[in-house]
């Protein structure tokens, strides 16, 4: 992958994060727990779609979830 491709991919990633952040900001009339559960369901659907379309492996999906959990718990000071 060329540097130009990586730059374009990074820019797309940043734009996607900005759009998601803007959208989540429109959900402020819901309780944070409601938004969190809704996002979890949506993430589950996205991961399942990646698996079904063979865009990632089960091992990659498991690792993604493990890293996600580790990062969330680390930031909350809940390391076990």
C-alpha positions in Angstrom: 0.0 0.0 0.0 1.4 3.4 -1.0 1.8 6.4 1.3 -0.9 8.1 -0.8 -3.3 5.2 -0.2 -2.5 5.3 3.6 -3.1 9.0 3.7 -6.5 8.7 1.9 -7.5 5.8 4.2 -6.5 7.9 7.3 -8.5 10.9 6.0 -11.5 8.7 5.4 -11.2 7.2 8.9 -11.0 10.8 10.4 -14.0 11.9 8.4 -16.0 8.8 9.5 -15.2 9.5 13.1 -16.3 13.1 12.8 -19.6 12.0 11.2 -20.2 9.4 13.9 -19.4 12.0 16.6 -21.8 14.5 15.1 -24.5 11.9 14.9 -24.1 10.7 18.5 -24.3 14.3 19.5 -27.9 14.4 18.1 -28.9 11.6 20.6 -28.5 13.7 23.7 -32.2 13.5 24.5 -31.7 9.8 25.3 -30.2 8.4 28.5 -26.5 7.5 28.0 -27.3 3.9 28.9 -29.9 3.8 26.1 -27.4 5.2 23.6 -24.8 2.7 24.8 -27.1 -0.3 24.4 -28.2 0.9 20.9 -24.5 1.4 19.9 -23.7 -2.1 21.2 -26.5 -3.6 19.1 -25.3 -1.7 16.1 -21.7 -2.8 16.6 -22.8 -6.4 16.9 -24.6 -6.1 13.6 -21.6 -4.5 11.9 -19.2 -7.2 13.2 -21.6 -10.0 12.1 -21.8 -8.4 8.6 -18.0 -8.3 8.4 -17.9 -11.9 9.3 -20.6 -12.9 6.9 -19.0 -11.0 4.0 -15.6 -12.5 5.0 -14.1 -9.1 5.5 -12.6 -10.4 8.8 -12.1 -13.7 10.5 -13.7 -14.9 13.7 -10.3 -14.6 15.4 -10.0 -11.0 14.2 -13.5 -10.2 15.5 -12.7 -11.8 18.9 -9.4 -9.8 19.1 -11.3 -6.6 18.3 -13.8 -7.3 21.1 -11.0 -8.2 23.6 -9.0 -5.0 22.8 -12.2 -3.0 23.1 -13.0 -4.5 26.5 -9.5 -4.1 27.7 -9.4 -0.4 26.7 -12.7 0.4 28.2 -11.9 -1.2 31.5 -8.4 0.2 31.7 -9.8 3.8 31.3 -12.4 3.2 33.9 -9.8 1.8 36.3 -11.6 -1.6 36.4 -8.7 -3.8 35.4 -9.2 -7.3 36.8 
